[in-house]
């Protein structure tokens, strides 16, 4: 059951904006790490960068999964029709 005044369409819009912001930030992180990932340097630095990238990818996956389930929940909430009491008894 939703809270009074909850607007599912607004929540879906906000979530979509957050998805775009997350993806833009992810591209910025990858751009900043490009030198450590692909450039010449000590092997330890490259291993650290790839380890960070792996952890970052798992966190990004979790975040995008959460956003997808949030959008699905609000789409279901938006189309939900409450059953009449006479049908339930």
N, C-alpha and C positions, 0 to 999 in steps of 0.2 A: 504494500500500500504506500502510495506516495505522500509526501508532506503537502499540506495545503499551500497553494501558490507555486508549486513546482512546475516548471515549464520544460517538458521533455525536448521540444524543438530547440530551445535555447541551450540546453545542456548538450545536445548533439552538436550544435554549432561550436560551442566552447571546446568540446573534445576534439573536433576536427582542427580547430586552430592550434590546439596543443600538439596534435600529431604533426602538423606542418612545422611548428616551432622545434619539436624534438628532432625531426629529420634535418632541418637546417643546422641545428647545433651539432648534430652528428657529422654532417659534412664538414663543418668548421673544425671539429676535432680531428677528423681524418686528414684534412689539409694541413693542420698544424703538425701532425705526426709523420707526414710524408717523408721528411728528411731522415728521421730515425728509423723508419721502416725500410726504406729503399736506398738510402744514401750510403756512401762508404763510411766505415767507422768500426769500432770494436764490436766483436761478436756479442759481447755481454749487453751492450746497448741495444742491439737488434733483438736479442732474446727478451729483454725487458719490455721493449716496445710491442713485440708480438704478443707477449703475455698480457700486457695491458689491453691490447686490442681484443684479445679473446674475452677477457672479463667484460670489457665495454660492450662487446657484441651480445653477450648473455643478458646484460642489464638492459640494453636497447630492445632485445627480443621480449623481455618481460614487460617493459613499458608499453610497447606496441600491442602486446597481447591484452594488457589491461585496458588500453584505449578501445580495442576492438570489442571486448566484452561489455564495456561501458556503453558504447554506441548501440550494441545489440539490445542491452537492457532498456535503454531509453526509447528505442524504436518499438519494442514490445509494450512498454508503458504507454506510449503515445496511441497505440491502436487498441489498447485493452478496453473492453466493455464490461462493466460490472453486471453480474448476474442478478436477476430479480429474485426477491425473497420467496415468491410463490414457486419458482422453479426449484429452489434449493430444498424446500420442505415437502 
